[in-house]
Amino acid sequence: MKFLTAILLVLAIPFISFAQQPDPAMLKAWKKQEDSLKTLSFKIINGINPSDRLAADSVFTRILVRALKQPNSFNYPFDSLNISKLYSPDSTFRIFTWQMLINENIVRQHGAIQMKTANGSLKLFPLIDKSDVTQNINDTIGNNNGWMGAVYYKIILTKYLNHPYYTLLGYDENNIRSNKKIIEVLDFKDGQPVFGGRYFSIENSNVYTKNMARFIMEFKKEAAPRLTFDSELNMIVMEHLVSETGEPTKKWTYIPDGDYEGFKWINGKWAYVSKIFNEVTAEGKEPVPQPIRDAKGNIDNTKLKGNELDPPAPIKKKVEDD
């Protein structure tokens, strides 16, 4: 839960100002609904038993939809809620996601996409988590009614042939032994959301499937591998994972090994990069030895300055008892 809490704190920072300021009565109504939603969103995550969490989730969903039905609700941020709230970089939609612990081995995600409309009316796509009845999540492409589930913490906007694609980075507290981080592309076809697709180009890899619909990192519960978008490198960066027990089929044994890999957007696909941060020395700039003796064999004391070894500690003789 620590990672999810950190995500939610970050996501609560941005605030999008109102394009059309609602009247004070509307703001007051939203604020009242937000107060109720805040309490319920806390219970969804921290409720003592499943029935409490399920009840809170049900009421939360109804109140949220009621609040979003108000005109121009797209610009009301709902900052205080303990859920993920992300606006797309081009402000064409925002996506709400949250998770609910059913039991130690079942975590279900809920969510919705709210589209920005010209007249401020509500256009909403509920996200229905079907991951528990899907055999191959990595290879599944689905709409909002066949969503694979995740709590999203980043939206990356890319384009190809002037068409926008929205890459989502998400998190899933999978089960008692492992967590997941996810990369998947969201596209809108004929105005309808589509999650996943053939947007990954992977060559020369014995680990990853070439034709997967989404990229999933599964790892040991206590591990915390990095998966982020580096704006300076202009690519998705992630830590490489290995099995700490030498059992690659057991994903719950995977931990970071210190190497970094990633994906770079090239010609409408995320092209796999197997190694990042390789330092390449330019020709003629190779490091050369710095001898401490000159051509005549004399020691150059200036090259020793600051590099002398510390004198060895004196050896203490053991005093035998009389």
C-alpha beads as a LAMMPS data file, in Angstrom:
LAMMPS data file: protein, C-alpha beads

322 atoms
321 bonds

1 atom types
1 bond types

-500.0 500.0 xlo xhi
-500.0 500.0 ylo yhi
-500.0 500.0 zlo zhi

Masses

1 110.0

Atoms # bond

1 1 1 0.000 0.000 0.000
2 1 1 2.963 2.376 0.503
3 1 1 3.566 2.719 -3.227
4 1 1 -0.127 3.375 -3.896
5 1 1 -0.283 5.994 -1.132
6 1 1 2.728 7.793 -2.629
7 1 1 1.082 7.775 -6.058
8 1 1 -2.124 9.270 -4.713
9 1 1 -0.254 12.063 -2.955
10 1 1 1.482 13.020 -6.197
11 1 1 -1.697 12.828 -8.236
12 1 1 -3.485 15.164 -5.845
13 1 1 -1.096 18.046 -6.625
14 1 1 -2.252 19.324 -10.054
15 1 1 -5.289 21.592 -10.281
16 1 1 -7.009 22.522 -13.513
17 1 1 -8.797 25.844 -13.344
18 1 1 -12.362 26.197 -14.524
19 1 1 -12.838 27.293 -18.123
20 1 1 -16.353 28.333 -17.125
21 1 1 -16.704 29.248 -13.482
22 1 1 -19.802 27.577 -11.985
23 1 1 -22.070 29.473 -9.658
24 1 1 -21.325 29.374 -5.916
25 1 1 -24.225 26.997 -5.275
26 1 1 -22.721 24.450 -7.673
27 1 1 -19.300 24.727 -6.049
28 1 1 -20.881 24.250 -2.640
29 1 1 -22.703 21.128 -3.849
30 1 1 -19.491 19.683 -5.325
31 1 1 -17.587 20.402 -2.134
32 1 1 -20.222 18.613 -0.066
33 1 1 -20.113 15.607 -2.394
34 1 1 -16.323 15.633 -2.340
35 1 1 -16.304 15.508 1.467
36 1 1 -18.492 12.399 1.367
37 1 1 -16.374 10.844 -1.395
38 1 1 -13.182 11.501 0.560
39 1 1 -14.442 9.538 3.554
40 1 1 -15.685 6.703 1.358
41 1 1 -12.478 6.516 -0.696
42 1 1 -10.528 6.096 2.544
43 1 1 -12.797 3.224 3.573
44 1 1 -12.412 1.522 0.180
45 1 1 -8.663 1.228 0.764
46 1 1 -8.527 0.914 4.539
47 1 1 -11.803 -0.773 5.506
48 1 1 -11.337 -3.502 8.106
49 1 1 -13.262 -6.236 6.293
50 1 1 -14.381 -6.918 2.695
51 1 1 -18.045 -6.126 3.348
52 1 1 -17.118 -2.634 4.616
53 1 1 -14.934 -2.019 1.571
54 1 1 -17.573 -3.287 -0.849
55 1 1 -20.268 -1.132 0.736
56 1 1 -18.040 1.949 0.624
57 1 1 -17.161 1.276 -3.019
58 1 1 -20.817 0.974 -4.014
59 1 1 -21.850 4.245 -2.367
60 1 1 -18.694 5.991 -3.604
61 1 1 -19.460 5.067 -7.226
62 1 1 -23.039 6.345 -7.041
63 1 1 -22.060 9.671 -5.476
64 1 1 -19.173 10.181 -7.924
65 1 1 -21.425 9.637 -10.949
66 1 1 -24.022 11.990 -9.459
67 1 1 -21.342 14.664 -8.996
68 1 1 -19.986 14.214 -12.517
69 1 1 -23.467 14.629 -14.016
70 1 1 -23.423 18.284 -13.027
71 1 1 -22.572 20.619 -15.965
72 1 1 -18.848 21.358 -16.472
73 1 1 -17.796 18.853 -13.804
74 1 1 -14.777 17.932 -15.991
75 1 1 -12.824 20.815 -14.517
76 1 1 -13.640 20.150 -10.872
77 1 1 -10.494 18.377 -9.581
78 1 1 -11.770 16.322 -6.600
79 1 1 -8.280 16.755 -5.177
80 1 1 -8.925 15.310 -1.730
81 1 1 -10.052 11.847 -2.861
82 1 1 -7.829 8.859 -2.049
83 1 1 -7.940 7.595 -5.618
84 1 1 -5.960 8.220 -8.806
85 1 1 -7.192 11.135 -10.941
86 1 1 -5.271 11.831 -14.149
87 1 1 -5.967 14.344 -16.906
88 1 1 -4.582 13.488 -20.320
89 1 1 -1.766 15.860 -21.418
90 1 1 -4.059 17.313 -24.099
91 1 1 -6.989 17.619 -21.637
92 1 1 -9.362 15.608 -23.831
93 1 1 -10.257 13.215 -21.003
94 1 1 -9.489 12.283 -17.444
95 1 1 -9.368 8.866 -15.891
96 1 1 -10.291 7.827 -12.350
97 1 1 -8.898 4.537 -11.024
98 1 1 -8.781 2.899 -7.630
99 1 1 -8.394 -0.558 -6.174
100 1 1 -10.218 -2.609 -3.602
101 1 1 -8.811 -5.528 -1.670
102 1 1 -11.278 -8.428 -1.748
103 1 1 -8.959 -10.779 0.129
104 1 1 -5.232 -11.522 0.303
105 1 1 -5.236 -13.033 -3.185
106 1 1 -7.850 -10.947 -4.982
107 1 1 -7.450 -7.239 -5.702
108 1 1 -9.966 -5.633 -8.028
109 1 1 -9.615 -2.278 -9.780
110 1 1 -12.471 0.084 -10.566
111 1 1 -12.523 3.251 -12.609
112 1 1 -14.053 5.505 -15.230
113 1 1 -13.023 7.738 -18.133
114 1 1 -14.655 11.165 -18.304
115 1 1 -14.446 12.841 -21.706
116 1 1 -14.293 16.596 -22.141
117 1 1 -17.393 17.800 -24.003
118 1 1 -18.090 21.074 -25.770
119 1 1 -21.274 21.805 -23.831
120 1 1 -20.031 20.559 -20.437
121 1 1 -22.376 17.551 -20.363
122 1 1 -21.234 14.183 -19.024
123 1 1 -19.732 11.542 -21.300
124 1 1 -18.509 8.729 -19.088
125 1 1 -17.069 5.275 -19.774
126 1 1 -17.147 2.985 -16.699
127 1 1 -14.160 0.640 -16.478
128 1 1 -15.123 -2.959 -15.710
129 1 1 -12.235 -5.129 -14.469
130 1 1 -12.310 -8.477 -16.266
131 1 1 -8.784 -9.587 -15.359
132 1 1 -10.007 -12.355 -13.053
133 1 1 -11.845 -14.081 -15.916
134 1 1 -9.184 -13.480 -18.598
135 1 1 -6.696 -16.244 -19.355
136 1 1 -3.992 -14.195 -21.108
137 1 1 -3.909 -10.649 -19.776
138 1 1 -0.686 -9.800 -21.623
139 1 1 -2.280 -10.475 -24.996
140 1 1 -5.826 -9.176 -24.437
141 1 1 -7.204 -6.109 -26.229
142 1 1 -10.465 -4.823 -24.813
143 1 1 -12.808 -1.882 -24.434
144 1 1 -13.945 -0.309 -21.173
145 1 1 -16.170 -3.331 -20.495
146 1 1 -13.223 -5.706 -20.882
147 1 1 -10.629 -3.732 -18.938
148 1 1 -7.628 -5.538 -17.425
149 1 1 -7.437 -3.263 -14.380
150 1 1 -4.730 -1.015 -12.906
151 1 1 -4.322 2.096 -10.796
152 1 1 -2.743 4.522 -13.250
153 1 1 -0.112 7.025 -12.192
154 1 1 1.123 8.424 -15.520
155 1 1 -0.276 9.250 -18.976
156 1 1 2.201 9.698 -21.840
157 1 1 0.910 11.361 -25.005
158 1 1 2.523 10.246 -28.274
159 1 1 1.448 10.643 -31.902
160 1 1 1.843 8.736 -35.119
161 1 1 0.518 10.017 -38.460
162 1 1 -1.054 12.832 -36.442
163 1 1 -3.142 10.372 -34.405
164 1 1 -2.838 10.601 -30.595
165 1 1 -2.023 7.572 -28.448
166 1 1 -2.146 7.605 -24.657
167 1 1 0.264 5.275 -22.893
168 1 1 -0.742 4.471 -19.331
169 1 1 1.634 3.439 -16.565
170 1 1 -0.179 1.582 -13.821
171 1 1 0.160 -0.400 -10.630
172 1 1 -1.613 -3.520 -9.389
173 1 1 -1.234 -5.055 -5.922
174 1 1 -1.714 -8.422 -7.530
175 1 1 -1.842 -10.925 -4.668
176 1 1 -0.188 -11.910 -1.400
177 1 1 3.112 -12.805 -3.101
178 1 1 3.569 -10.354 -5.968
179 1 1 2.783 -6.892 -7.333
180 1 1 2.615 -5.714 -10.932
181 1 1 3.458 -2.603 -12.904
182 1 1 1.866 -2.186 -16.301
183 1 1 2.409 -0.330 -19.580
184 1 1 -0.557 -0.225 -21.933
185 1 1 -1.720 2.022 -24.736
186 1 1 -5.174 3.603 -24.663
187 1 1 -6.610 4.551 -28.055
188 1 1 -9.992 5.957 -29.019
189 1 1 -11.521 4.320 -32.085
190 1 1 -14.790 5.787 -33.326
191 1 1 -15.003 7.607 -30.018
192 1 1 -14.727 4.417 -27.967
193 1 1 -11.795 3.580 -25.667
194 1 1 -9.618 0.586 -26.528
195 1 1 -7.041 -0.726 -24.045
196 1 1 -4.015 -2.602 -25.352
197 1 1 -2.790 -3.258 -28.877
198 1 1 0.187 -4.205 -31.017
199 1 1 2.210 -1.174 -29.985
200 1 1 5.360 -2.938 -28.764
201 1 1 8.306 -3.682 -31.019
202 1 1 10.624 -6.188 -29.355
203 1 1 13.576 -7.674 -31.180
204 1 1 16.433 -9.858 -29.997
205 1 1 14.881 -10.714 -26.638
206 1 1 14.579 -14.166 -25.126
207 1 1 12.435 -12.838 -22.278
208 1 1 9.611 -10.751 -23.739
209 1 1 6.909 -11.778 -26.213
210 1 1 7.041 -9.876 -29.483
211 1 1 3.295 -9.515 -30.051
212 1 1 2.044 -8.722 -26.556
213 1 1 -0.839 -6.265 -26.136
214 1 1 0.518 -4.768 -22.927
215 1 1 3.757 -4.962 -20.951
216 1 1 3.501 -6.348 -17.427
217 1 1 6.239 -6.390 -14.798
218 1 1 5.454 -8.857 -12.037
219 1 1 7.772 -8.930 -9.049
220 1 1 8.284 -9.909 -5.427
221 1 1 5.911 -8.192 -3.000
222 1 1 8.711 -6.480 -1.090
223 1 1 10.531 -5.272 -4.235
224 1 1 10.000 -1.801 -5.697
225 1 1 11.351 -1.688 -9.259
226 1 1 11.238 1.592 -11.103
227 1 1 8.893 2.127 -14.050
228 1 1 8.592 5.715 -15.220
229 1 1 8.824 8.065 -18.173
230 1 1 12.090 9.984 -18.410
231 1 1 11.409 13.281 -20.190
232 1 1 15.112 13.959 -20.778
233 1 1 15.655 10.598 -22.455
234 1 1 12.158 10.787 -23.957
235 1 1 11.543 7.144 -23.191
236 1 1 9.981 4.760 -20.706
237 1 1 12.621 3.562 -18.252
238 1 1 12.339 0.486 -16.072
239 1 1 14.559 -1.660 -13.924
240 1 1 15.492 -5.066 -15.253
241 1 1 14.189 -7.943 -13.144
242 1 1 15.701 -11.336 -12.379
243 1 1 14.647 -14.234 -10.192
244 1 1 16.538 -14.088 -6.910
245 1 1 16.191 -17.865 -6.630
246 1 1 17.095 -18.687 -10.232
247 1 1 13.499 -19.748 -10.999
248 1 1 12.345 -17.549 -13.911
249 1 1 8.882 -19.133 -14.066
250 1 1 8.112 -17.905 -10.532
251 1 1 7.386 -14.204 -10.975
252 1 1 7.033 -13.653 -7.229
253 1 1 10.789 -14.193 -6.920
254 1 1 11.704 -11.347 -9.302
255 1 1 13.736 -8.392 -8.001
256 1 1 15.693 -5.558 -9.679
257 1 1 19.284 -6.410 -10.625
258 1 1 20.577 -2.845 -11.080
259 1 1 20.335 -2.706 -14.889
260 1 1 17.873 -0.519 -16.773
261 1 1 15.908 -1.202 -19.939
262 1 1 13.031 0.588 -21.570
263 1 1 10.947 1.597 -24.563
264 1 1 11.272 4.455 -27.040
265 1 1 8.405 5.639 -29.275
266 1 1 9.443 5.070 -32.884
267 1 1 7.085 5.011 -35.887
268 1 1 3.963 4.335 -33.866
269 1 1 5.410 1.643 -31.607
270 1 1 7.279 1.384 -28.334
271 1 1 10.631 -0.045 -29.460
272 1 1 12.420 -2.108 -26.826
273 1 1 15.836 -0.903 -25.634
274 1 1 17.662 -3.660 -23.779
275 1 1 20.289 -1.475 -22.150
276 1 1 20.084 2.115 -20.921
277 1 1 22.778 4.287 -19.353
278 1 1 25.630 2.541 -21.171
279 1 1 28.623 4.836 -21.013
280 1 1 30.419 4.852 -24.370
281 1 1 33.901 6.347 -24.407
282 1 1 34.688 8.381 -27.513
283 1 1 37.620 7.238 -29.615
284 1 1 40.836 8.877 -28.435
285 1 1 39.349 9.596 -25.005
286 1 1 40.113 6.242 -23.460
287 1 1 41.520 6.332 -19.918
288 1 1 45.293 5.885 -19.783
289 1 1 47.559 4.901 -16.893
290 1 1 49.086 7.644 -14.758
291 1 1 52.526 6.283 -13.796
292 1 1 54.077 7.678 -10.635
293 1 1 57.645 7.468 -12.106
294 1 1 59.014 9.626 -14.871
295 1 1 61.012 8.412 -17.865
296 1 1 64.189 8.292 -15.734
297 1 1 62.571 6.149 -13.078
298 1 1 62.223 8.900 -10.469
299 1 1 59.031 9.118 -8.385
300 1 1 56.861 12.157 -9.130
301 1 1 55.550 13.151 -5.692
302 1 1 52.879 15.437 -7.179
303 1 1 51.092 12.392 -8.530
304 1 1 50.956 10.922 -5.058
305 1 1 49.356 13.935 -3.467
306 1 1 45.920 13.073 -2.196
307 1 1 46.323 9.470 -3.328
308 1 1 48.524 8.147 -0.580
309 1 1 47.364 5.052 1.214
310 1 1 46.429 5.451 4.850
311 1 1 49.105 4.003 7.106
312 1 1 48.205 0.580 8.422
313 1 1 46.728 0.491 11.879
314 1 1 49.163 -0.699 14.555
315 1 1 48.776 -4.325 15.482
316 1 1 47.708 -4.762 19.044
317 1 1 49.382 -7.626 20.804
318 1 1 47.157 -9.840 22.833
319 1 1 48.073 -9.766 26.466
320 1 1 47.884 -13.193 27.979
321 1 1 46.248 -13.501 31.365
322 1 1 48.657 -14.327 34.118

Bonds

1 1 1 2
2 1 2 3
3 1 3 4
4 1 4 5
5 1 5 6
6 1 6 7
7 1 7 8
8 1 8 9
9 1 9 10
10 1 10 11
11 1 11 12
12 1 12 13
13 1 13 14
14 1 14 15
15 1 15 16
16 1 16 17
17 1 17 18
18 1 18 19
19 1 19 20
20 1 20 21
21 1 21 22
22 1 22 23
23 1 23 24
24 1 24 25
25 1 25 26
26 1 26 27
27 1 27 28
28 1 28 29
29 1 29 30
30 1 30 31
31 1 31 32
32 1 32 33
33 1 33 34
34 1 34 35
35 1 35 36
36 1 36 37
37 1 37 38
38 1 38 39
39 1 39 40
40 1 40 41
41 1 41 42
42 1 42 43
43 1 43 44
44 1 44 45
45 1 45 46
46 1 46 47
47 1 47 48
48 1 48 49
49 1 49 50
50 1 50 51
51 1 51 52
52 1 52 53
53 1 53 54
54 1 54 55
55 1 55 56
56 1 56 57
57 1 57 58
58 1 58 59
59 1 59 60
60 1 60 61
61 1 61 62
62 1 62 63
63 1 63 64
64 1 64 65
65 1 65 66
66 1 66 67
67 1 67 68
68 1 68 69
69 1 69 70
70 1 70 71
71 1 71 72
72 1 72 73
73 1 73 74
74 1 74 75
75 1 75 76
76 1 76 77
77 1 77 78
78 1 78 79
79 1 79 80
80 1 80 81
81 1 81 82
82 1 82 83
83 1 83 84
84 1 84 85
85 1 85 86
86 1 86 87
87 1 87 88
88 1 88 89
89 1 89 90
90 1 90 91
91 1 91 92
92 1 92 93
93 1 93 94
94 1 94 95
95 1 95 96
96 1 96 97
97 1 97 98
98 1 98 99
99 1 99 100
100 1 100 101
101 1 101 102
102 1 102 103
103 1 103 104
104 1 104 105
105 1 105 106
106 1 106 107
107 1 107 108
108 1 108 109
109 1 109 110
110 1 110 111
111 1 111 112
112 1 112 113
113 1 113 114
114 1 114 115
115 1 115 116
116 1 116 117
117 1 117 118
118 1 118 119
119 1 119 120
120 1 120 121
121 1 121 122
122 1 122 123
123 1 123 124
124 1 124 125
125 1 125 126
126 1 126 127
127 1 127 128
128 1 128 129
129 1 129 130
130 1 130 131
131 1 131 132
132 1 132 133
133 1 133 134
134 1 134 135
135 1 135 136
136 1 136 137
137 1 137 138
138 1 138 139
139 1 139 140
140 1 140 141
141 1 141 142
142 1 142 143
143 1 143 144
144 1 144 145
145 1 145 146
146 1 146 147
147 1 147 148
148 1 148 149
149 1 149 150
150 1 150 151
151 1 151 152
152 1 152 153
153 1 153 154
154 1 154 155
155 1 155 156
156 1 156 157
157 1 157 158
158 1 158 159
159 1 159 160
160 1 160 161
161 1 161 162
162 1 162 163
163 1 163 164
164 1 164 165
165 1 165 166
166 1 166 167
167 1 167 168
168 1 168 169
169 1 169 170
170 1 170 171
171 1 171 172
172 1 172 173
173 1 173 174
174 1 174 175
175 1 175 176
176 1 176 177
177 1 177 178
178 1 178 179
179 1 179 180
180 1 180 181
181 1 181 182
182 1 182 183
183 1 183 184
184 1 184 185
185 1 185 186
186 1 186 187
187 1 187 188
188 1 188 189
189 1 189 190
190 1 190 191
191 1 191 192
192 1 192 193
193 1 193 194
194 1 194 195
195 1 195 196
196 1 196 197
197 1 197 198
198 1 198 199
199 1 199 200
200 1 200 201
201 1 201 202
202 1 202 203
203 1 203 204
204 1 204 205
205 1 205 206
206 1 206 207
207 1 207 208
208 1 208 209
209 1 209 210
210 1 210 211
211 1 211 212
212 1 212 213
213 1 213 214
214 1 214 215
215 1 215 216
216 1 216 217
217 1 217 218
218 1 218 219
219 1 219 220
220 1 220 221
221 1 221 222
222 1 222 223
223 1 223 224
224 1 224 225
225 1 225 226
226 1 226 227
227 1 227 228
228 1 228 229
229 1 229 230
230 1 230 231
231 1 231 232
232 1 232 233
233 1 233 234
234 1 234 235
235 1 235 236
236 1 236 237
237 1 237 238
238 1 238 239
239 1 239 240
240 1 240 241
241 1 241 242
242 1 242 243
243 1 243 244
244 1 244 245
245 1 245 246
246 1 246 247
247 1 247 248
248 1 248 249
249 1 249 250
250 1 250 251
251 1 251 252
252 1 252 253
253 1 253 254
254 1 254 255
255 1 255 256
256 1 256 257
257 1 257 258
258 1 258 259
259 1 259 260
260 1 260 261
261 1 261 262
262 1 262 263
263 1 263 264
264 1 264 265
265 1 265 266
266 1 266 267
267 1 267 268
268 1 268 269
269 1 269 270
270 1 270 271
271 1 271 272
272 1 272 273
273 1 273 274
274 1 274 275
275 1 275 276
276 1 276 277
277 1 277 278
278 1 278 279
279 1 279 280
280 1 280 281
281 1 281 282
282 1 282 283
283 1 283 284
284 1 284 285
285 1 285 286
286 1 286 287
287 1 287 288
288 1 288 289
289 1 289 290
290 1 290 291
291 1 291 292
292 1 292 293
293 1 293 294
294 1 294 295
295 1 295 296
296 1 296 297
297 1 297 298
298 1 298 299
299 1 299 300
300 1 300 301
301 1 301 302
302 1 302 303
303 1 303 304
304 1 304 305
305 1 305 306
306 1 306 307
307 1 307 308
308 1 308 309
309 1 309 310
310 1 310 311
311 1 311 312
312 1 312 313
313 1 313 314
314 1 314 315
315 1 315 316
316 1 316 317
317 1 317 318
318 1 318 319
319 1 319 320
320 1 320 321
321 1 321 322
